[in-house]
Amino acid sequence: MQTPIEGSVDNIEHTVKAFILREFLSEEDPGQLTDTTPLLSGGILDSIATVKLVVFLEQQFNIDIQPHETVVDNLETIGQIASFVRSKL
């Protein structure tokens, strides 16, 4: 069962942002991470972090992400991630 705020489909951006801040940017200013901040090309997510993010998305939103879907077009920004997750729901 999903938690009311973090698991809500209406709050995908919030849920993803909270995860990235907690897991990868705990020492950074949360205001610096926006829906358009480049995550992969900006060096925030490396290959290991990307795998962690994919596992989180699959578990949090009960979706199945194929290896060929873990590309920049789907995972470069929080906005793109949210759109990708919505397309999988």
MIDO-469796 format. One record per atom (N, C-alpha, C): x, y, z; atom name. Coordinates in nm, 4 decimals. Layout:
N
@u = X; v = Y; w = Z; atome = CA $
...
//
This chain:
89
@u = 0.0849; v = -0.1194; w = 0.0000; atome = N $
@u = 0.0000; v = 0.0000; w = 0.0000; atome = CA $
@u = 0.0879; v = 0.1238; w = 0.0000; atome = C $
@u = 0.0512; v = 0.2204; w = -0.0788; atome = N $
@u = 0.1296; v = 0.3412; w = -0.0897; atome = CA $
@u = 0.0930; v = 0.4401; w = 0.0198; atome = C $
@u = 0.1931; v = 0.5182; w = 0.0615; atome = N $
@u = 0.1671; v = 0.6221; w = 0.1603; atome = CA $
@u = 0.0902; v = 0.7344; w = 0.0928; atome = C $
@u = 0.0093; v = 0.8097; w = 0.1670; atome = N $
@u = -0.0770; v = 0.9108; w = 0.1071; atome = CA $
@u = -0.0036; v = 1.0150; w = 0.0229; atome = C $
@u = 0.1119; v = 1.0620; w = 0.0668; atome = N $
@u = 0.1794; v = 1.1677; w = -0.0065; atome = CA $
@u = 0.2852; v = 1.1105; w = -0.0999; atome = C $
@u = 0.3775; v = 1.0320; w = -0.0472; atome = N $
@u = 0.4900; v = 0.9881; w = -0.1280; atome = CA $
@u = 0.4508; v = 0.8931; w = -0.2406; atome = C $
@u = 0.3499; v = 0.8112; w = -0.2222; atome = N $
@u = 0.3150; v = 0.7169; w = -0.3257; atome = CA $
@u = 0.2101; v = 0.7660; w = -0.4212; atome = C $
@u = 0.1611; v = 0.8843; w = -0.3986; atome = N $
@u = 0.0521; v = 0.9359; w = -0.4804; atome = CA $
@u = 0.0988; v = 0.9652; w = -0.6224; atome = C $
@u = 0.0216; v = 0.9183; w = -0.7178; atome = N $
@u = 0.0525; v = 0.9456; w = -0.8579; atome = CA $
@u = 0.0472; v = 1.0953; w = -0.8848; atome = C $
@u = -0.0339; v = 1.1679; w = -0.8105; atome = N $
@u = -0.0447; v = 1.3121; w = -0.8283; atome = CA $
@u = 0.0824; v = 1.3842; w = -0.7854; atome = C $
@u = 0.1646; v = 1.3169; w = -0.7091; atome = N $
@u = 0.2852; v = 1.3804; w = -0.6563; atome = CA $
@u = 0.4115; v = 1.3085; w = -0.7021; atome = C $
@u = 0.4139; v = 1.2603; w = -0.8249; atome = N $
@u = 0.5310; v = 1.1872; w = -0.8734; atome = CA $
@u = 0.6555; v = 1.2749; w = -0.8657; atome = C $
@u = 0.6453; v = 1.3980; w = -0.9125; atome = N $
@u = 0.7609; v = 1.4871; w = -0.9077; atome = CA $
@u = 0.8116; v = 1.5033; w = -0.7648; atome = C $
@u = 0.7203; v = 1.5274; w = -0.6717; atome = N $
@u = 0.7585; v = 1.5437; w = -0.5306; atome = CA $
@u = 0.8259; v = 1.4174; w = -0.4773; atome = C $
@u = 0.7700; v = 1.3019; w = -0.5083; atome = N $
@u = 0.8231; v = 1.1749; w = -0.4599; atome = CA $
@u = 0.9626; v = 1.1497; w = -0.5150; atome = C $
@u = 0.9807; v = 1.1728; w = -0.6442; atome = N $
@u = 1.1112; v = 1.1517; w = -0.7074; atome = CA $
@u = 1.2131; v = 1.2512; w = -0.6529; atome = C $
@u = 1.1729; v = 1.3768; w = -0.6404; atome = N $
@u = 1.2641; v = 1.4792; w = -0.5883; atome = CA $
@u = 1.3074; v = 1.4448; w = -0.4459; atome = C $
@u = 1.2136; v = 1.4039; w = -0.3629; atome = N $
@u = 1.2465; v = 1.3681; w = -0.2241; atome = CA $
@u = 1.3453; v = 1.2517; w = -0.2211; atome = C $
@u = 1.3264; v = 1.1524; w = -0.3061; atome = N $
@u = 1.4169; v = 1.0383; w = -0.3119; atome = CA $
@u = 1.5572; v = 1.0818; w = -0.3549; atome = C $
@u = 1.5658; v = 1.1614; w = -0.4606; atome = N $
@u = 1.6968; v = 1.2059; w = -0.5097; atome = CA $
@u = 1.7688; v = 1.2893; w = -0.4046; atome = C $
@u = 1.6965; v = 1.3791; w = -0.3399; atome = N $
@u = 1.7578; v = 1.4605; w = -0.2353; atome = CA $
@u = 1.8074; v = 1.3743; w = -0.1200; atome = C $
@u = 1.7266; v = 1.2791; w = -0.0786; atome = N $
@u = 1.7614; v = 1.1922; w = 0.0346; atome = CA $
@u = 1.8797; v = 1.1009; w = 0.0007; atome = C $
@u = 1.8766; v = 1.0409; w = -0.1167; atome = N $
@u = 1.9759; v = 0.9399; w = -0.1523; atome = CA $
@u = 2.1058; v = 0.9946; w = -0.2110; atome = C $
@u = 2.0969; v = 1.1019; w = -0.2886; atome = N $
@u = 2.2132; v = 1.1455; w = -0.3653; atome = CA $
@u = 2.2589; v = 1.2881; w = -0.3385; atome = C $
@u = 2.1740; v = 1.3708; w = -0.2803; atome = N $
@u = 2.2077; v = 1.5117; w = -0.2599; atome = CA $
@u = 2.1775; v = 1.5571; w = -0.1171; atome = C $
@u = 2.2048; v = 1.4717; w = -0.0210; atome = N $
@u = 2.1663; v = 1.5018; w = 0.1176; atome = CA $
@u = 2.2351; v = 1.6265; w = 0.1735; atome = C $
@u = 2.3497; v = 1.6618; w = 0.1187; atome = N $
@u = 2.4224; v = 1.7790; w = 0.1684; atome = CA $
@u = 2.3933; v = 1.9052; w = 0.0878; atome = C $
@u = 2.3107; v = 1.8931; w = -0.0156; atome = N $
@u = 2.2855; v = 2.0057; w = -0.1059; atome = CA $
@u = 2.1608; v = 2.0843; w = -0.0660; atome = C $
@u = 2.1509; v = 2.2043; w = -0.1192; atome = N $
@u = 2.0340; v = 2.2895; w = -0.1004; atome = CA $
@u = 1.9190; v = 2.2339; w = -0.1843; atome = C $
@u = 1.8081; v = 2.1915; w = -0.1197; atome = N $
@u = 1.6955; v = 2.1349; w = -0.1945; atome = CA $
@u = 1.6406; v = 2.2284; w = -0.3019; atome = C $
@u = 1.6544; v = 2.3590; w = -0.2830; atome = N $
@u = 1.6055; v = 2.4558; w = -0.3795; atome = CA $
@u = 1.6800; v = 2.4526; w = -0.5120; atome = C $
@u = 1.7989; v = 2.3951; w = -0.5123; atome = N $
@u = 1.8781; v = 2.3870; w = -0.6349; atome = CA $
@u = 1.8298; v = 2.2765; w = -0.7288; atome = C $
@u = 1.7509; v = 2.1807; w = -0.6764; atome = N $
@u = 1.7003; v = 2.0711; w = -0.7583; atome = CA $
@u = 1.5597; v = 2.1042; w = -0.8049; atome = C $
@u = 1.5468; v = 2.1275; w = -0.9357; atome = N $
@u = 1.4162; v = 2.1618; w = -0.9929; atome = CA $
@u = 1.3701; v = 2.0485; w = -1.0849; atome = C $
@u = 1.2516; v = 2.0638; w = -1.1400; atome = N $
@u = 1.1991; v = 1.9633; w = -1.2332; atome = CA $
@u = 1.2778; v = 1.9583; w = -1.3637; atome = C $
@u = 1.3637; v = 2.0576; w = -1.3880; atome = N $
@u = 1.4404; v = 2.0612; w = -1.5125; atome = CA $
@u = 1.5918; v = 2.0476; w = -1.4915; atome = C $
@u = 1.6349; v = 2.0248; w = -1.3695; atome = N $
@u = 1.7772; v = 2.0060; w = -1.3424; atome = CA $
@u = 1.8272; v = 1.8800; w = -1.4129; atome = C $
@u = 1.9351; v = 1.8892; w = -1.4926; atome = N $
@u = 1.9876; v = 1.7698; w = -1.5591; atome = CA $
@u = 2.0509; v = 1.6743; w = -1.4574; atome = C $
@u = 1.9976; v = 1.5542; w = -1.4503; atome = N $
@u = 2.0444; v = 1.4573; w = -1.3510; atome = CA $
@u = 2.1579; v = 1.3706; w = -1.4027; atome = C $
@u = 2.1458; v = 1.3228; w = -1.5246; atome = N $
@u = 2.2489; v = 1.2358; w = -1.5816; atome = CA $
@u = 2.3639; v = 1.3179; w = -1.6389; atome = C $
@u = 2.3330; v = 1.4076; w = -1.7307; atome = N $
@u = 2.4394; v = 1.4888; w = -1.7916; atome = CA $
@u = 2.4996; v = 1.5866; w = -1.6911; atome = C $
@u = 2.4244; v = 1.6175; w = -1.5853; atome = N $
@u = 2.4749; v = 1.7071; w = -1.4812; atome = CA $
@u = 2.5580; v = 1.6371; w = -1.3750; atome = C $
@u = 2.5702; v = 1.5055; w = -1.3844; atome = N $
@u = 2.6541; v = 1.4312; w = -1.2916; atome = CA $
@u = 2.5900; v = 1.3978; w = -1.1581; atome = C $
@u = 2.4635; v = 1.4261; w = -1.1417; atome = N $
@u = 2.3953; v = 1.3929; w = -1.0158; atome = CA $
@u = 2.3737; v = 1.2425; w = -1.0061; atome = C $
@u = 2.3347; v = 1.1815; w = -1.1187; atome = N $
@u = 2.3152; v = 1.0371; w = -1.1221; atome = CA $
@u = 2.4242; v = 0.9714; w = -1.2053; atome = C $
@u = 2.4984; v = 0.8785; w = -1.1423; atome = N $
@u = 2.5905; v = 0.7951; w = -1.2179; atome = CA $
@u = 2.5204; v = 0.6623; w = -1.2451; atome = C $
@u = 2.5909; v = 0.5637; w = -1.2958; atome = N $
@u = 2.5255; v = 0.4379; w = -1.3328; atome = CA $
@u = 2.4660; v = 0.3658; w = -1.2122; atome = C $
@u = 2.5354; v = 0.3659; w = -1.1001; atome = N $
@u = 2.4840; v = 0.2995; w = -0.9791; atome = CA $
@u = 2.3618; v = 0.3739; w = -0.9262; atome = C $
@u = 2.3686; v = 0.5055; w = -0.9237; atome = N $
@u = 2.2555; v = 0.5861; w = -0.8770; atome = CA $
@u = 2.1347; v = 0.5676; w = -0.9682; atome = C $
@u = 2.1590; v = 0.5535; w = -1.0974; atome = N $
@u = 2.0496; v = 0.5324; w = -1.1914; atome = CA $
@u = 1.9797; v = 0.3999; w = -1.1639; atome = C $
@u = 2.0577; v = 0.2968; w = -1.1360; atome = N $
@u = 1.9994; v = 0.1662; w = -1.1018; atome = CA $
@u = 1.9153; v = 0.1785; w = -0.9748; atome = C $
@u = 1.9669; v = 0.2482; w = -0.8742; atome = N $
@u = 1.8909; v = 0.2690; w = -0.7499; atome = CA $
@u = 1.7606; v = 0.3437; w = -0.7772; atome = C $
@u = 1.7667; v = 0.4445; w = -0.8631; atome = N $
@u = 1.6475; v = 0.5212; w = -0.8979; atome = CA $
@u = 1.5449; v = 0.4325; w = -0.9679; atome = C $
@u = 1.5898; v = 0.3519; w = -1.0622; atome = N $
@u = 1.4987; v = 0.2629; w = -1.1359; atome = CA $
@u = 1.4317; v = 0.1646; w = -1.0409; atome = C $
@u = 1.5086; v = 0.1050; w = -0.9510; atome = N $
@u = 1.4512; v = 0.0120; w = -0.8530; atome = CA $
@u = 1.3486; v = 0.0837; w = -0.7658; atome = C $
@u = 1.3799; v = 0.2046; w = -0.7220; atome = N $
@u = 1.2866; v = 0.2843; w = -0.6429; atome = CA $
@u = 1.1575; v = 0.3094; w = -0.7199; atome = C $
@u = 1.1690; v = 0.3519; w = -0.8456; atome = N $
@u = 1.0504; v = 0.3811; w = -0.9265; atome = CA $
@u = 0.9644; v = 0.2567; w = -0.9440; atome = C $
@u = 1.0279; v = 0.1434; w = -0.9707; atome = N $
@u = 0.9531; v = 0.0190; w = -0.9891; atome = CA $
@u = 0.8771; v = -0.0186; w = -0.8622; atome = C $
@u = 0.9432; v = -0.0064; w = -0.7485; atome = N $
@u = 0.8800; v = -0.0436; w = -0.6214; atome = CA $
@u = 0.7757; v = 0.0587; w = -0.5774; atome = C $
@u = 0.8077; v = 0.1844; w = -0.5896; atome = N $
@u = 0.7208; v = 0.2912; w = -0.5411; atome = CA $
@u = 0.5911; v = 0.2997; w = -0.6209; atome = C $
@u = 0.6012; v = 0.2825; w = -0.7528; atome = N $
@u = 0.4854; v = 0.3022; w = -0.8385; atome = CA $
@u = 0.4330; v = 0.1727; w = -0.8995; atome = C $
@u = 0.4912; v = 0.0616; w = -0.8574; atome = N $
@u = 0.4482; v = -0.0706; w = -0.9035; atome = CA $
@u = 0.4467; v = -0.0781; w = -1.0567; atome = C $
@u = 0.5611; v = -0.0399; w = -1.1156; atome = N $
@u = 0.5768; v = -0.0448; w = -1.2604; atome = CA $
@u = 0.6968; v = -0.1329; w = -1.2937; atome = C $
@u = 0.7054; v = -0.1729; w = -1.4193; atome = N $
@u = 0.8166; v = -0.2535; w = -1.4668; atome = CA $
@u = 0.8924; v = -0.1726; w = -1.5707; atome = C $
@u = 1.0204; v = -0.1473; w = -1.5451; atome = N $
@u = 1.1027; v = -0.0690; w = -1.6358; atome = CA $
@u = 1.2018; v = -0.1627; w = -1.7033; atome = C $
@u = 1.1991; v = -0.1646; w = -1.8345; atome = N $
@u = 1.2882; v = -0.2491; w = -1.9136; atome = CA $
@u = 1.4250; v = -0.1809; w = -1.9287; atome = C $
@u = 1.5320; v = -0.2607; w = -1.9434; atome = N $
@u = 1.6660; v = -0.2009; w = -1.9587; atome = CA $
@u = 1.6746; v = -0.0976; w = -2.0713; atome = C $
@u = 1.6080; v = -0.1211; w = -2.1840; atome = N $
@u = 1.6154; v = -0.0261; w = -2.2955; atome = CA $
@u = 1.5419; v = 0.1049; w = -2.2663; atome = C $
@u = 1.4655; v = 0.1105; w = -2.1569; atome = N $
@u = 1.3932; v = 0.2331; w = -2.1200; atome = CA $
@u = 1.4738; v = 0.3223; w = -2.0262; atome = C $
@u = 1.5881; v = 0.2730; w = -1.9788; atome = N $
@u = 1.6693; v = 0.3509; w = -1.8852; atome = CA $
@u = 1.7656; v = 0.4413; w = -1.9623; atome = C $
@u = 1.7076; v = 0.5328; w = -2.0371; atome = N $
@u = 1.7835; v = 0.6227; w = -2.1234; atome = CA $
@u = 1.7633; v = 0.7677; w = -2.0803; atome = C $
@u = 1.8505; v = 0.8522; w = -2.1314; atome = N $
@u = 1.8458; v = 0.9946; w = -2.0970; atome = CA $
@u = 1.7085; v = 1.0544; w = -2.1247; atome = C $
@u = 1.6441; v = 1.0150; w = -2.2340; atome = N $
@u = 1.5136; v = 1.0720; w = -2.2679; atome = CA $
@u = 1.4092; v = 1.0483; w = -2.1592; atome = C $
@u = 1.4247; v = 0.9432; w = -2.0805; atome = N $
@u = 1.3288; v = 0.9115; w = -1.9746; atome = CA $
@u = 1.3758; v = 0.9552; w = -1.8367; atome = C $
@u = 1.5059; v = 0.9694; w = -1.8168; atome = N $
@u = 1.5587; v = 0.9871; w = -1.6811; atome = CA $
@u = 1.6463; v = 1.1104; w = -1.6614; atome = C $
@u = 1.6478; v = 1.2022; w = -1.7568; atome = N $
@u = 1.7381; v = 1.3175; w = -1.7466; atome = CA $
@u = 1.6932; v = 1.4198; w = -1.6430; atome = C $
@u = 1.5630; v = 1.4413; w = -1.6288; atome = N $
@u = 1.5132; v = 1.5409; w = -1.5337; atome = CA $
@u = 1.3977; v = 1.4813; w = -1.4528; atome = C $
@u = 1.3646; v = 1.5457; w = -1.3434; atome = N $
@u = 1.2510; v = 1.5016; w = -1.2630; atome = CA $
@u = 1.1231; v = 1.5076; w = -1.3463; atome = C $
@u = 1.1090; v = 1.6109; w = -1.4275; atome = N $
@u = 0.9921; v = 1.6229; w = -1.5134; atome = CA $
@u = 0.9813; v = 1.5077; w = -1.6123; atome = C $
@u = 1.0947; v = 1.4696; w = -1.6733; atome = N $
@u = 1.0949; v = 1.3571; w = -1.7670; atome = CA $
@u = 1.0660; v = 1.2259; w = -1.6952; atome = C $
@u = 1.1219; v = 1.2098; w = -1.5770; atome = N $
@u = 1.0970; v = 1.0882; w = -1.4984; atome = CA $
@u = 0.9488; v = 1.0768; w = -1.4663; atome = C $
@u = 0.8880; v = 1.1865; w = -1.4239; atome = N $
@u = 0.7454; v = 1.1849; w = -1.3895; atome = CA $
@u = 0.6601; v = 1.1506; w = -1.5122; atome = C $
@u = 0.6929; v = 1.2086; w = -1.6265; atome = N $
@u = 0.6193; v = 1.1771; w = -1.7494; atome = CA $
@u = 0.6354; v = 1.0301; w = -1.7856; atome = C $
@u = 0.7559; v = 0.9792; w = -1.7719; atome = N $
@u = 0.7836; v = 0.8392; w = -1.8008; atome = CA $
@u = 0.7043; v = 0.7484; w = -1.7080; atome = C $
@u = 0.7037; v = 0.7784; w = -1.5786; atome = N $
@u = 0.6294; v = 0.6974; w = -1.4821; atome = CA $
@u = 0.4803; v = 0.7009; w = -1.5163; atome = C $
@u = 0.4281; v = 0.8183; w = -1.5468; atome = N $
@u = 0.2854; v = 0.8284; w = -1.5827; atome = CA $
@u = 0.2538; v = 0.7428; w = -1.7052; atome = C $
@u = 0.3459; v = 0.7366; w = -1.8005; atome = N $
@u = 0.3227; v = 0.6575; w = -1.9205; atome = CA $
@u = 0.3214; v = 0.5069; w = -1.8896; atome = C $
@u = 0.3853; v = 0.4685; w = -1.7794; atome = N $
@u = 0.3934; v = 0.3276; w = -1.7415; atome = CA $
@u = 0.2755; v = 0.2855; w = -1.6545; atome = C $
@u = 0.2031; v = 0.3813; w = -1.5994; atome = N $
@u = 0.0923; v = 0.3486; w = -1.5094; atome = CA $
@u = -0.0334; v = 0.3089; w = -1.5851; atome = C $
//
